[in-house]
Amino acid sequence: MHLHQSFHMILGTLIASLIRVKTQQLVITMTLLIL
């Protein structure tokens, strides 16, 4: 595997985890607002 490919994979994983964290925060915030 080339360095470029692994860099893209790492970048994709980072972005995916970032989105997941942001989504969790949003869900928690919405839940707190509703309650």
mmCIF file of the N, C-alpha and C atoms, coordinates in Angstrom:
data_MODEL
# 
_entry.id   MODEL 
# 
loop_
_atom_site.group_PDB 
_atom_site.id 
_atom_site.type_symbol 
_atom_site.label_atom_id 
_atom_site.label_alt_id 
_atom_site.label_comp_id 
_atom_site.label_asym_id 
_atom_site.label_entity_id 
_atom_site.label_seq_id 
_atom_site.pdbx_PDB_ins_code 
_atom_site.Cartn_x 
_atom_site.Cartn_y 
_atom_site.Cartn_z 
_atom_site.occupancy 
_atom_site.B_iso_or_equiv 
_atom_site.pdbx_formal_charge 
_atom_site.auth_seq_id 
_atom_site.auth_comp_id 
_atom_site.auth_asym_id 
_atom_site.auth_atom_id 
_atom_site.pdbx_PDB_model_num 
ATOM 1   N N  . MET A 1 1  ? 0.843   -1.190 0.000  1.00 0.00 ? 1  MET A N  1 
ATOM 2   C CA . MET A 1 1  ? 0.000   0.000  0.000  1.00 0.00 ? 1  MET A CA 1 
ATOM 3   C C  . MET A 1 1  ? 0.880   1.243  0.000  1.00 0.00 ? 1  MET A C  1 
ATOM 4   N N  . HIS A 1 2  ? 0.513   2.217  -0.814 1.00 0.00 ? 2  HIS A N  1 
ATOM 5   C CA . HIS A 1 2  ? 1.289   3.439  -0.908 1.00 0.00 ? 2  HIS A CA 1 
ATOM 6   C C  . HIS A 1 2  ? 0.996   4.361  0.269  1.00 0.00 ? 2  HIS A C  1 
ATOM 7   N N  . LEU A 1 3  ? 1.895   5.292  0.501  1.00 0.00 ? 3  LEU A N  1 
ATOM 8   C CA . LEU A 1 3  ? 1.740   6.251  1.591  1.00 0.00 ? 3  LEU A CA 1 
ATOM 9   C C  . LEU A 1 3  ? 0.510   7.109  1.363  1.00 0.00 ? 3  LEU A C  1 
ATOM 10  N N  . HIS A 1 4  ? 0.269   7.472  0.097  1.00 0.00 ? 4  HIS A N  1 
ATOM 11  C CA . HIS A 1 4  ? -0.871  8.324  -0.253 1.00 0.00 ? 4  HIS A CA 1 
ATOM 12  C C  . HIS A 1 4  ? -2.182  7.646  0.123  1.00 0.00 ? 4  HIS A C  1 
ATOM 13  N N  . GLN A 1 5  ? -2.279  6.345  -0.175 1.00 0.00 ? 5  GLN A N  1 
ATOM 14  C CA . GLN A 1 5  ? -3.506  5.604  0.127  1.00 0.00 ? 5  GLN A CA 1 
ATOM 15  C C  . GLN A 1 5  ? -3.749  5.519  1.628  1.00 0.00 ? 5  GLN A C  1 
ATOM 16  N N  . SER A 1 6  ? -2.679  5.212  2.391  1.00 0.00 ? 6  SER A N  1 
ATOM 17  C CA . SER A 1 6  ? -2.836  5.093  3.837  1.00 0.00 ? 6  SER A CA 1 
ATOM 18  C C  . SER A 1 6  ? -3.189  6.439  4.448  1.00 0.00 ? 6  SER A C  1 
ATOM 19  N N  . PHE A 1 7  ? -2.640  7.531  3.881  1.00 0.00 ? 7  PHE A N  1 
ATOM 20  C CA . PHE A 1 7  ? -2.954  8.872  4.364  1.00 0.00 ? 7  PHE A CA 1 
ATOM 21  C C  . PHE A 1 7  ? -4.442  9.159  4.183  1.00 0.00 ? 7  PHE A C  1 
ATOM 22  N N  . HIS A 1 8  ? -4.965  8.773  3.018  1.00 0.00 ? 8  HIS A N  1 
ATOM 23  C CA . HIS A 1 8  ? -6.390  8.976  2.748  1.00 0.00 ? 8  HIS A CA 1 
ATOM 24  C C  . HIS A 1 8  ? -7.243  8.138  3.703  1.00 0.00 ? 8  HIS A C  1 
ATOM 25  N N  . MET A 1 9  ? -6.793  6.914  3.992  1.00 0.00 ? 9  MET A N  1 
ATOM 26  C CA . MET A 1 9  ? -7.527  6.042  4.907  1.00 0.00 ? 9  MET A CA 1 
ATOM 27  C C  . MET A 1 9  ? -7.554  6.640  6.305  1.00 0.00 ? 9  MET A C  1 
ATOM 28  N N  . ILE A 1 10 ? -6.391  7.139  6.771  1.00 0.00 ? 10 ILE A N  1 
ATOM 29  C CA . ILE A 1 10 ? -6.304  7.756  8.097  1.00 0.00 ? 10 ILE A CA 1 
ATOM 30  C C  . ILE A 1 10 ? -7.185  8.994  8.151  1.00 0.00 ? 10 ILE A C  1 
ATOM 31  N N  . LEU A 1 11 ? -7.137  9.792  7.100  1.00 0.00 ? 11 LEU A N  1 
ATOM 32  C CA . LEU A 1 11 ? -7.943  11.013 7.032  1.00 0.00 ? 11 LEU A CA 1 
ATOM 33  C C  . LEU A 1 11 ? -9.429  10.667 7.089  1.00 0.00 ? 11 LEU A C  1 
ATOM 34  N N  . GLY A 1 12 ? -9.826  9.658  6.344  1.00 0.00 ? 12 GLY A N  1 
ATOM 35  C CA . GLY A 1 12 ? -11.219 9.229  6.320  1.00 0.00 ? 12 GLY A CA 1 
ATOM 36  C C  . GLY A 1 12 ? -11.679 8.740  7.682  1.00 0.00 ? 12 GLY A C  1 
ATOM 37  N N  . THR A 1 13 ? -10.799 7.995  8.374  1.00 0.00 ? 13 THR A N  1 
ATOM 38  C CA . THR A 1 13 ? -11.136 7.488  9.700  1.00 0.00 ? 13 THR A CA 1 
ATOM 39  C C  . THR A 1 13 ? -11.292 8.635  10.683 1.00 0.00 ? 13 THR A C  1 
ATOM 40  N N  . LEU A 1 14 ? -10.392 9.621  10.596 1.00 0.00 ? 14 LEU A N  1 
ATOM 41  C CA . LEU A 1 14 ? -10.459 10.780 11.482 1.00 0.00 ? 14 LEU A CA 1 
ATOM 42  C C  . LEU A 1 14 ? -11.745 11.551 11.278 1.00 0.00 ? 14 LEU A C  1 
ATOM 43  N N  . ILE A 1 15 ? -12.092 11.796 10.019 1.00 0.00 ? 15 ILE A N  1 
ATOM 44  C CA . ILE A 1 15 ? -13.306 12.543 9.697  1.00 0.00 ? 15 ILE A CA 1 
ATOM 45  C C  . ILE A 1 15 ? -14.541 11.779 10.171 1.00 0.00 ? 15 ILE A C  1 
ATOM 46  N N  . ALA A 1 16 ? -14.539 10.461 9.970  1.00 0.00 ? 16 ALA A N  1 
ATOM 47  C CA . ALA A 1 16 ? -15.685 9.643  10.390 1.00 0.00 ? 16 ALA A CA 1 
ATOM 48  C C  . ALA A 1 16 ? -15.875 9.706  11.905 1.00 0.00 ? 16 ALA A C  1 
ATOM 49  N N  . SER A 1 17 ? -14.773 9.589  12.664 1.00 0.00 ? 17 SER A N  1 
ATOM 50  C CA . SER A 1 17 ? -14.882 9.638  14.124 1.00 0.00 ? 17 SER A CA 1 
ATOM 51  C C  . SER A 1 17 ? -15.296 11.029 14.585 1.00 0.00 ? 17 SER A C  1 
ATOM 52  N N  . LEU A 1 18 ? -14.820 12.068 13.887 1.00 0.00 ? 18 LEU A N  1 
ATOM 53  C CA . LEU A 1 18 ? -15.196 13.442 14.220 1.00 0.00 ? 18 LEU A CA 1 
ATOM 54  C C  . LEU A 1 18 ? -16.697 13.633 14.047 1.00 0.00 ? 18 LEU A C  1 
ATOM 55  N N  . ILE A 1 19 ? -17.214 13.152 12.908 1.00 0.00 ? 19 ILE A N  1 
ATOM 56  C CA . ILE A 1 19 ? -18.651 13.270 12.616 1.00 0.00 ? 19 ILE A CA 1 
ATOM 57  C C  . ILE A 1 19 ? -19.459 12.510 13.670 1.00 0.00 ? 19 ILE A C  1 
ATOM 58  N N  . ARG A 1 20 ? -18.949 11.318 14.059 1.00 0.00 ? 20 ARG A N  1 
ATOM 59  C CA . ARG A 1 20 ? -19.659 10.507 15.043 1.00 0.00 ? 20 ARG A CA 1 
ATOM 60  C C  . ARG A 1 20 ? -19.727 11.243 16.386 1.00 0.00 ? 20 ARG A C  1 
ATOM 61  N N  . VAL A 1 21 ? -18.612 11.854 16.794 1.00 0.00 ? 21 VAL A N  1 
ATOM 62  C CA . VAL A 1 21 ? -18.576 12.603 18.056 1.00 0.00 ? 21 VAL A CA 1 
ATOM 63  C C  . VAL A 1 21 ? -19.523 13.793 18.000 1.00 0.00 ? 21 VAL A C  1 
ATOM 64  N N  . LYS A 1 22 ? -19.494 14.518 16.881 1.00 0.00 ? 22 LYS A N  1 
ATOM 65  C CA . LYS A 1 22 ? -20.366 15.680 16.725 1.00 0.00 ? 22 LYS A CA 1 
ATOM 66  C C  . LYS A 1 22 ? -21.833 15.269 16.752 1.00 0.00 ? 22 LYS A C  1 
ATOM 67  N N  . THR A 1 23 ? -22.144 14.138 16.118 1.00 0.00 ? 23 THR A N  1 
ATOM 68  C CA . THR A 1 23 ? -23.524 13.649 16.095 1.00 0.00 ? 23 THR A CA 1 
ATOM 69  C C  . THR A 1 23 ? -23.968 13.277 17.505 1.00 0.00 ? 23 THR A C  1 
ATOM 70  N N  . GLN A 1 24 ? -23.080 12.611 18.265 1.00 0.00 ? 24 GLN A N  1 
ATOM 71  C CA . GLN A 1 24 ? -23.406 12.231 19.638 1.00 0.00 ? 24 GLN A CA 1 
ATOM 72  C C  . GLN A 1 24 ? -23.656 13.478 20.482 1.00 0.00 ? 24 GLN A C  1 
ATOM 73  N N  . GLN A 1 25 ? -22.799 14.490 20.321 1.00 0.00 ? 25 GLN A N  1 
ATOM 74  C CA . GLN A 1 25 ? -22.970 15.733 21.069 1.00 0.00 ? 25 GLN A CA 1 
ATOM 75  C C  . GLN A 1 25 ? -24.290 16.392 20.726 1.00 0.00 ? 25 GLN A C  1 
ATOM 76  N N  . LEU A 1 26 ? -24.634 16.384 19.445 1.00 0.00 ? 26 LEU A N  1 
ATOM 77  C CA . LEU A 1 26 ? -25.887 16.986 18.991 1.00 0.00 ? 26 LEU A CA 1 
ATOM 78  C C  . LEU A 1 26 ? -27.083 16.253 19.585 1.00 0.00 ? 26 LEU A C  1 
ATOM 79  N N  . VAL A 1 27 ? -27.038 14.918 19.560 1.00 0.00 ? 27 VAL A N  1 
ATOM 80  C CA . VAL A 1 27 ? -28.123 14.103 20.117 1.00 0.00 ? 27 VAL A CA 1 
ATOM 81  C C  . VAL A 1 27 ? -28.270 14.372 21.612 1.00 0.00 ? 27 VAL A C  1 
ATOM 82  N N  . ILE A 1 28 ? -27.149 14.436 22.328 1.00 0.00 ? 28 ILE A N  1 
ATOM 83  C CA . ILE A 1 28 ? -27.184 14.692 23.770 1.00 0.00 ? 28 ILE A CA 1 
ATOM 84  C C  . ILE A 1 28 ? -27.768 16.075 24.035 1.00 0.00 ? 28 ILE A C  1 
ATOM 85  N N  . THR A 1 29 ? -27.351 17.063 23.254 1.00 0.00 ? 29 THR A N  1 
ATOM 86  C CA . THR A 1 29 ? -27.849 18.429 23.432 1.00 0.00 ? 29 THR A CA 1 
ATOM 87  C C  . THR A 1 29 ? -29.353 18.495 23.174 1.00 0.00 ? 29 THR A C  1 
ATOM 88  N N  . MET A 1 30 ? -29.792 17.849 22.099 1.00 0.00 ? 30 MET A N  1 
ATOM 89  C CA . MET A 1 30 ? -31.213 17.846 21.764 1.00 0.00 ? 30 MET A CA 1 
ATOM 90  C C  . MET A 1 30 ? -32.019 17.158 22.865 1.00 0.00 ? 30 MET A C  1 
ATOM 91  N N  . THR A 1 31 ? -31.498 16.032 23.366 1.00 0.00 ? 31 THR A N  1 
ATOM 92  C CA . THR A 1 31 ? -32.180 15.293 24.427 1.00 0.00 ? 31 THR A CA 1 
ATOM 93  C C  . THR A 1 31 ? -32.308 16.152 25.682 1.00 0.00 ? 31 THR A C  1 
ATOM 94  N N  . LEU A 1 32 ? -31.220 16.859 26.029 1.00 0.00 ? 32 LEU A N  1 
ATOM 95  C CA . LEU A 1 32 ? -31.255 17.723 27.214 1.00 0.00 ? 32 LEU A CA 1 
ATOM 96  C C  . LEU A 1 32 ? -32.241 18.866 27.024 1.00 0.00 ? 32 LEU A C  1 
ATOM 97  N N  . LEU A 1 33 ? -32.315 19.403 25.812 1.00 0.00 ? 33 LEU A N  1 
ATOM 98  C CA . LEU A 1 33 ? -33.242 20.498 25.536 1.00 0.00 ? 33 LEU A CA 1 
ATOM 99  C C  . LEU A 1 33 ? -34.688 20.032 25.619 1.00 0.00 ? 33 LEU A C  1 
ATOM 100 N N  . ILE A 1 34 ? -34.947 18.802 25.134 1.00 0.00 ? 34 ILE A N  1 
ATOM 101 C CA . ILE A 1 34 ? -36.301 18.257 25.153 1.00 0.00 ? 34 ILE A CA 1 
ATOM 102 C C  . ILE A 1 34 ? -36.715 17.960 26.596 1.00 0.00 ? 34 ILE A C  1 
ATOM 103 N N  . LEU A 1 35 ? -35.779 17.439 27.397 1.00 0.00 ? 35 LEU A N  1 
ATOM 104 C CA . LEU A 1 35 ? -36.061 17.126 28.808 1.00 0.00 ? 35 LEU A CA 1 
ATOM 105 C C  . LEU A 1 35 ? -36.017 18.385 29.643 1.00 0.00 ? 35 LEU A C  1 
# 
